[in-house]
């Protein structure tokens, strides 16, 4: 009887350990494997969604829908200068924290092409 109870308790403990190991992935706390997002630039703002990302590798398709030339910088990665209608894809690995996204064309960030993304 005691041996059977010990076996049941050991089996339950092993099951709980297995569940605890799987819980972070089930709750969505694992890093992004290669999440893809679209960034639309107009004169003079970004449309980027979502503004909260998980740590990991992210791919951004950046499209210039404005009338002026723009670029897109996130962390240490930046697109080339995009003319109206042009697009470019960039891939960046993000760590936890706040990341600034902006257009580095002189004066554009001051006109509204600057935002922050939260990575957690």
KAJOSUL-V812481 format. One record per residue. N is the residue number from 1. RES is the residue in one letter. D_FIRST is the distance of its C-alpha to the first C-alpha in whole Angstrom. Layout:
N	RES	D_FIRST
N	RES	D_FIRST
//
This chain:
1	X	0
2	X	4
3	X	5
4	X	5
5	X	6
6	X	9
7	X	10
8	X	11
9	X	12
10	X	14
11	X	15
12	X	17
13	X	18
14	X	20
15	X	21
16	X	23
17	X	25
18	X	26
19	X	27
20	X	29
21	X	31
22	X	32
23	X	33
24	X	36
25	X	38
26	X	36
27	X	38
28	X	41
29	X	41
30	X	42
31	X	46
32	X	48
33	X	48
34	X	52
35	X	53
36	X	56
37	X	59
38	X	62
39	X	65
40	X	68
41	X	71
42	X	74
43	X	76
44	X	75
45	X	71
46	X	68
47	X	66
48	X	62
49	X	59
50	X	56
51	X	57
52	X	54
53	X	52
54	X	49
55	X	50
56	X	50
57	X	53
58	X	55
59	X	58
60	X	61
61	X	64
62	X	67
63	X	70
64	X	73
65	X	74
66	X	77
67	X	80
68	X	80
69	X	79
70	X	75
71	X	72
72	X	69
73	X	67
74	X	63
75	X	62
76	X	64
77	X	65
78	X	68
79	X	69
80	X	73
81	X	76
82	X	75
83	X	78
84	X	78
85	X	76
86	X	74
87	X	71
88	X	69
89	X	65
90	X	63
91	X	60
92	X	58
93	X	55
94	X	54
95	X	52
96	X	51
97	X	54
98	X	57
99	X	60
100	X	63
101	X	65
102	X	68
103	X	72
104	X	74
105	X	77
106	X	79
107	X	79
108	X	76
109	X	73
110	X	76
111	X	76
112	X	73
113	X	71
114	X	69
115	X	65
116	X	62
117	X	58
118	X	55
119	X	53
120	X	49
//
